[in-house]
Amino acid sequence: MADRYLTVAQVAESLSTSERFPRRLIAERRITFVKVGRHVRIPESALSAYVAANTVQPIGHRRGSLRRVA
């Protein structure tokens, strides 16, 4: 199945951020991207991988692990 390529604006909208954030990810080489001439596109799979890699799972609450205050 072919991957869909997203513009910086589409990635920003998907992440609910400004366009500056995906551009910074590209500049810092923290996300996979494709250059088509002067245009930059980000594969949907790369965006999904970035989100999965940066997803923080909650810590399970354990009974008795918290100290009681006086």
N, C-alpha and C positions, 0 to 999 in steps of 0.2 A: 504494500500500500504506500502510495506517495505521501510524503510529509507536506503539510501546508506551511508556507513561509509567511511570517507576519512582519509588518512594518514596525518601526520603533513606536509609533503612535498606538498601534493595536496592542503591543506588548504592555505599554504604559497603562492603557485602559484596562487590560486584563488583570494587571497587578494593582489597579487603583492607585497609581502614582503619577507623578509628572513625567514628561518625556526625558527629563534630565537623568532619572534613575537608570533606565535601560541603557541610555547612552554611556553612563559611567560604567555599567557592567561590561559593555563592549570595549570601552577604552582600557579597562583594567584586565581584559581578557578573562573575565569571570563567567562568561556565558558563550556558548558556541554561536557563531554567526556566519553568514554568507555575504560576500560582497558581489553585487551585480553591477558592474560599472562603478558609479559613485553611490549607488544605493546600497543600504544595509538591510538584510532580512534575517530574521531569527526563526529557525524551525520550531514548530509547535512542540516537537519531542524534546528539544533543548530547553524550552521554557518549562515544560513539565518536569524534566530532570532537575532543573535549578530549584524549582519550588519543592520538590521531594527532598533534595539534598539539604535544604535550609528549613525544613519543617521541624519544629521542636515539639516533642511529645510531652504531655504533662506528667508530672511525677505523681505516682499513686499515693494517696493518703494512707499512712500506716497508723493504726491505733497505738497509742503509748509512745510514739516517737517524739511527740512534742512535750516539752517540759511544762509542768503546771506552775502557775504563778501563785505564790503564797496562798 
